[in-house]
Amino acid sequence: QVQLVESGGGLVQAGGSLRLSCAASGNIFSINLMGWYRQAPGKQRELVASITNSGDTNYADSVKGRFTISRDNAKNTIYLQMNSLKSEDTAVYYCRYIAYVHSVHYWGQGTQVTVSS
């Protein structure tokens, strides 16, 4: 089992910044992929950004140049620095942990990000 605890969500004005954190604990496999997804009301959950244990990153086109994902492997924690926030970034943001070799994945409980225009 892996537990994911997210923090850092909140209310911010358009153009502002927020930093999300996701700390993983439990049976962590060293080779893994972690990422941030988001789900806005009435929409499907979508990938925002992901990062492998070796630091390879992937971003949704809508956040490229504004969001930066990073990780601290020693702390089993990933971060999402969100700059130049827009109202369309409003959503519940979920952390995900995937260990493909072991066919396991886990979701965090989600953290609300609200951007006011």
C-alpha positions as CSV (number, residue, x, y, z in Angstrom):
1,Q,0.0,0.0,0.0
2,V,1.0,3.6,-0.7
3,Q,-0.5,6.6,0.9
4,L,-0.4,10.0,-0.8
5,V,-1.0,13.2,1.1
6,E,-1.5,16.4,-0.9
7,S,-1.3,19.9,0.3
8,G,-1.0,23.4,-1.0
9,G,-4.3,24.0,-2.7
10,G,-6.4,27.1,-2.1
11,L,-7.9,30.3,-3.6
12,V,-5.8,32.6,-5.7
13,Q,-6.4,35.4,-8.1
14,A,-5.8,35.0,-11.8
15,G,-2.1,35.6,-12.5
16,G,-1.1,34.4,-9.1
17,S,0.9,31.3,-8.1
18,L,0.4,28.2,-5.9
19,R,2.6,25.3,-5.0
20,L,1.2,21.9,-4.5
21,S,3.0,19.1,-2.6
22,C,2.3,15.3,-2.6
23,A,4.1,13.1,-0.1
24,A,4.1,9.4,-0.6
25,S,4.6,6.8,2.2
26,G,4.3,3.1,2.6
27,N,5.6,0.4,0.2
28,I,7.4,2.7,-2.3
29,F,9.1,1.1,-5.3
30,S,12.2,3.0,-6.4
31,I,11.2,2.9,-10.1
32,N,7.9,4.8,-10.3
33,L,6.1,7.6,-12.0
34,M,4.3,10.3,-10.1
35,G,2.0,12.9,-11.4
36,W,-0.7,15.5,-11.0
37,Y,-4.1,15.2,-12.5
38,R,-7.0,17.6,-12.3
39,Q,-10.8,17.4,-12.6
40,A,-13.0,20.4,-13.1
41,P,-16.8,20.2,-12.5
42,G,-18.5,18.3,-15.3
43,K,-15.2,17.4,-17.0
44,Q,-13.1,14.3,-17.1
45,R,-10.0,13.9,-15.0
46,E,-6.9,14.9,-17.1
47,L,-3.2,14.7,-16.8
48,V,-1.5,17.9,-15.8
49,A,2.1,16.8,-15.4
50,S,4.1,13.8,-14.5
51,I,7.7,12.9,-13.5
52,T,9.6,9.7,-13.4
53,N,12.0,8.7,-10.6
54,S,14.9,9.7,-12.9
55,G,13.4,13.2,-13.5
56,D,11.8,12.9,-16.9
57,T,8.8,15.1,-17.2
58,N,5.7,15.4,-19.2
59,Y,3.2,18.3,-19.4
60,A,-0.2,18.9,-20.7
61,D,-0.1,21.5,-23.5
62,S,-2.4,23.8,-21.5
63,V,0.1,24.2,-18.7
64,K,3.5,24.2,-20.5
65,G,5.5,27.2,-19.6
66,R,3.4,28.0,-16.6
67,F,3.6,24.9,-14.4
68,T,6.7,23.0,-13.2
69,I,6.7,19.6,-11.7
70,S,9.6,18.5,-9.6
71,R,10.4,15.8,-7.0
72,D,12.6,15.0,-4.0
73,N,13.3,11.3,-4.1
74,A,14.8,11.3,-0.6
75,K,11.4,12.6,0.7
76,N,9.2,10.6,-1.8
77,T,7.6,13.9,-2.5
78,I,6.6,15.7,-5.7
79,Y,5.7,19.3,-6.2
80,L,3.8,21.3,-8.7
81,Q,4.7,25.0,-9.0
82,M,1.8,26.7,-10.7
83,N,2.4,30.3,-12.1
84,S,0.3,32.6,-14.1
85,L,-2.8,30.8,-13.0
86,K,-6.0,31.2,-15.1
87,S,-9.6,30.7,-14.1
88,E,-9.6,27.5,-16.3
89,D,-7.0,26.0,-14.0
90,T,-9.8,25.8,-11.3
91,A,-10.2,22.1,-10.4
92,V,-9.5,19.4,-7.8
93,Y,-5.9,18.4,-8.2
94,Y,-5.0,14.8,-7.6
95,C,-1.6,13.2,-7.0
96,R,-1.0,9.8,-8.6
97,Y,1.7,7.2,-8.0
98,I,2.3,4.4,-10.5
99,A,4.7,1.5,-10.4
100,Y,4.3,-0.1,-13.8
101,V,6.6,-3.0,-13.2
102,H,4.4,-4.1,-10.2
103,S,1.1,-3.1,-11.8
104,V,0.0,-0.8,-9.0
105,H,-1.2,2.7,-8.8
106,Y,-2.7,4.9,-6.1
107,W,-4.5,8.2,-6.0
108,G,-4.4,11.0,-3.4
109,Q,-7.5,12.4,-1.9
110,G,-7.3,15.6,-4.0
111,T,-6.8,19.3,-3.2
112,Q,-9.0,22.1,-4.4
113,V,-7.5,24.9,-6.5
114,T,-9.7,27.8,-7.2
115,V,-8.6,30.7,-9.4
116,S,-10.8,33.8,-9.3
117,S,-10.9,36.1,-12.3
